[in-house]
């Protein structure tokens, strides 16, 4: 089982306006990414700030989740920790569920790019993400995390804020890119 998480709570300081609300066709980016994750996930959560006031339509498999104040100011890790530490009467997601993570600003994301990530991640049962073959930089906001590493990610996030550092130091399966894959990994501010 895979649970999806769209990171949409960023403050978009460099862009000057909310990336989550940029339209991709007739759909806001956060919802387009949530729909993309539904191709692989039973349920998708969208991590956002309360002041964004995002709407989630009629699909019960897409759920908004506010970033918790205790995790504020930590970049993408804020959304991940808010997801992992959600408290309620009922568990947020099944305990043995893997996590498919996607930033809201990957405007050209394709089913093929995510499908490859999921297939390799499930086979390897370890963190899986892409690495830009030109710059050598990993893309930790398009990543597959197996259930067995989520507690470790939660513990790491209690003292560190870099998702990239966690991925880089945890024997991740790094998928090389080609020119076509690189196009799908371009974010709005590139």
C-alpha positions as CSV (number, residue, x, y, z in Angstrom):
1,X,0.0,0.0,0.0
2,X,1.2,3.5,-0.9
3,X,0.1,6.8,0.6
4,X,0.8,10.0,-1.3
5,X,1.9,13.4,0.1
6,X,1.9,16.6,-1.9
7,X,4.0,19.3,-0.3
8,X,2.0,22.5,-1.0
9,X,2.7,24.6,2.1
10,X,5.8,26.5,0.9
11,X,5.8,30.3,1.2
12,X,7.0,30.8,-2.4
13,X,9.2,33.7,-1.4
14,X,11.3,33.6,-4.6
15,X,8.2,33.6,-6.8
16,X,6.3,36.2,-5.0
17,X,3.0,34.3,-5.2
18,X,1.7,30.9,-4.1
19,X,3.1,28.1,-6.3
20,X,0.4,25.7,-5.2
21,X,-2.2,27.9,-6.9
22,X,-0.6,28.2,-10.3
23,X,-2.9,26.8,-12.8
24,X,-1.9,23.7,-14.9
25,X,-4.5,23.8,-17.5
26,X,-7.7,24.3,-15.6
27,X,-6.4,22.7,-12.3
28,X,-4.4,24.3,-9.5
29,X,-0.9,22.8,-9.2
30,X,-1.5,21.2,-5.8
31,X,-4.6,19.4,-7.1
32,X,-2.9,18.4,-10.3
33,X,-0.1,16.7,-8.3
34,X,-2.6,15.1,-6.0
35,X,-4.5,13.6,-8.9
36,X,-1.1,12.4,-10.4
37,X,-0.3,10.6,-7.1
38,X,-3.7,8.9,-7.1
39,X,-2.5,6.9,-10.1
40,X,-0.2,5.1,-7.6
41,X,-1.7,5.7,-4.1
42,X,-4.9,4.7,-2.3
43,X,-5.0,8.0,-0.5
44,X,-3.3,11.4,-1.0
45,X,-2.7,14.1,1.5
46,X,-1.9,17.7,0.6
47,X,0.2,19.4,3.2
48,X,-0.5,23.1,3.3
49,X,-0.6,26.2,5.6
50,X,-3.9,27.1,7.2
51,X,-3.8,30.6,5.6
52,X,-3.8,29.0,2.1
53,X,-7.4,27.9,2.3
54,X,-7.0,25.3,-0.4
55,X,-10.1,23.3,-1.5
56,X,-10.1,19.7,-2.3
57,X,-13.3,19.0,-4.2
58,X,-15.4,15.9,-3.9
59,X,-12.7,13.2,-4.1
60,X,-12.6,11.6,-0.6
61,X,-9.2,10.2,-1.5
62,X,-7.6,13.6,-1.5
63,X,-7.3,15.1,2.0
64,X,-5.9,18.5,3.1
65,X,-3.6,18.5,6.1
66,X,-2.5,21.7,7.8
67,X,1.2,22.0,8.6
68,X,1.5,22.0,12.4
69,X,2.9,25.1,14.1
70,X,5.4,22.9,16.0
71,X,7.1,22.1,12.6
72,X,6.8,25.6,11.0
73,X,9.8,27.2,9.3
74,X,11.5,23.9,8.3
75,X,10.8,24.0,4.6
76,X,9.6,20.7,3.1
77,X,10.4,18.9,6.3
78,X,7.5,20.9,7.9
79,X,5.0,19.2,5.7
80,X,6.5,15.7,6.1
81,X,6.7,16.0,9.9
82,X,3.1,17.3,10.1
83,X,2.0,14.3,8.1
84,X,4.1,11.8,10.1
85,X,3.0,13.3,13.5
86,X,-0.6,13.9,12.8
87,X,-2.6,13.2,15.9
88,X,-6.3,12.1,15.8
89,X,-8.5,9.3,17.1
90,X,-7.9,7.4,13.9
91,X,-4.4,6.8,12.3
92,X,-3.8,9.1,9.3
93,X,-2.5,6.3,7.2
94,X,-1.9,2.5,7.5
95,X,1.3,1.8,9.6
96,X,2.8,-0.4,6.8
97,X,2.1,2.1,4.0
98,X,4.9,3.4,1.9
99,X,5.1,7.1,1.1
100,X,5.2,8.7,-2.3
101,X,6.3,12.3,-1.9
102,X,5.8,15.1,-4.5
103,X,6.3,18.8,-4.4
104,X,3.4,20.8,-5.8
105,X,5.5,22.7,-8.3
106,X,6.7,19.9,-10.7
107,X,4.6,21.3,-13.6
108,X,5.6,18.7,-16.2
109,X,5.4,15.6,-14.0
110,X,4.3,12.4,-15.8
111,X,2.9,9.1,-14.9
112,X,6.0,7.5,-16.5
113,X,8.4,9.4,-14.3
114,X,6.5,8.5,-11.1
115,X,5.8,5.0,-12.2
116,X,9.5,4.3,-12.6
117,X,10.2,5.7,-9.2
118,X,7.5,3.5,-7.6
119,X,8.5,0.4,-9.4
120,X,12.2,0.6,-8.4
121,X,11.4,1.8,-4.8
122,X,9.0,-1.2,-4.3
123,X,11.5,-3.6,-5.7
124,X,14.5,-2.3,-3.7
125,X,12.5,-1.5,-0.6
126,X,14.6,1.6,0.1
127,X,14.3,5.3,-0.6
128,X,14.3,6.1,-4.2
129,X,14.6,9.4,-6.0
130,X,16.1,10.9,-9.2
131,X,19.4,12.5,-9.7
132,X,20.0,15.2,-12.3
133,X,22.6,13.7,-14.6
134,X,24.0,17.1,-15.5
135,X,24.3,18.8,-12.0
136,X,24.6,15.6,-9.9
137,X,21.9,17.0,-7.5
138,X,19.2,14.6,-6.2
139,X,15.5,15.5,-6.3
140,X,14.3,14.6,-2.8
141,X,10.9,16.1,-3.3
142,X,10.0,13.5,-5.9
143,X,10.8,10.4,-3.8
144,X,9.5,7.1,-2.7
145,X,10.0,6.2,1.0
146,X,9.3,2.6,2.1
147,X,7.4,2.3,5.4
148,X,10.4,0.8,7.2
149,X,12.3,4.2,7.0
150,X,9.5,6.6,8.0
151,X,10.2,6.4,11.7
152,X,13.8,7.1,11.0
153,X,12.8,10.1,8.8
154,X,10.6,11.3,11.7
155,X,13.5,11.0,14.2
156,X,15.9,12.7,11.8
157,X,13.4,15.6,11.2
158,X,13.3,16.3,14.9
159,X,16.8,17.8,14.7
160,X,17.4,18.3,11.0
161,X,15.5,20.1,8.3
162,X,17.0,18.9,5.1
163,X,15.1,16.2,3.2
164,X,18.0,16.0,0.7
165,X,20.5,15.3,3.5
166,X,18.3,12.5,4.8
167,X,18.0,11.0,1.4
168,X,21.8,11.4,0.6
169,X,22.8,9.7,3.8
170,X,20.4,6.7,3.8
171,X,21.6,4.4,1.0
172,X,18.9,5.7,-1.4
173,X,18.4,4.1,-4.8
174,X,19.3,7.0,-7.1
175,X,17.7,6.9,-10.5
176,X,19.7,8.7,-13.2
177,X,17.8,11.1,-15.5
178,X,17.8,11.6,-19.2
179,X,16.8,14.8,-21.0
180,X,13.1,13.7,-21.1
181,X,13.0,12.9,-17.4
182,X,14.7,16.2,-16.5
183,X,11.9,18.0,-18.2
184,X,9.4,16.4,-15.9
185,X,11.5,17.4,-12.9
186,X,11.5,21.1,-13.6
187,X,9.7,23.2,-11.0
188,X,8.0,26.5,-11.5
189,X,11.0,28.5,-10.4
190,X,13.5,26.9,-12.9
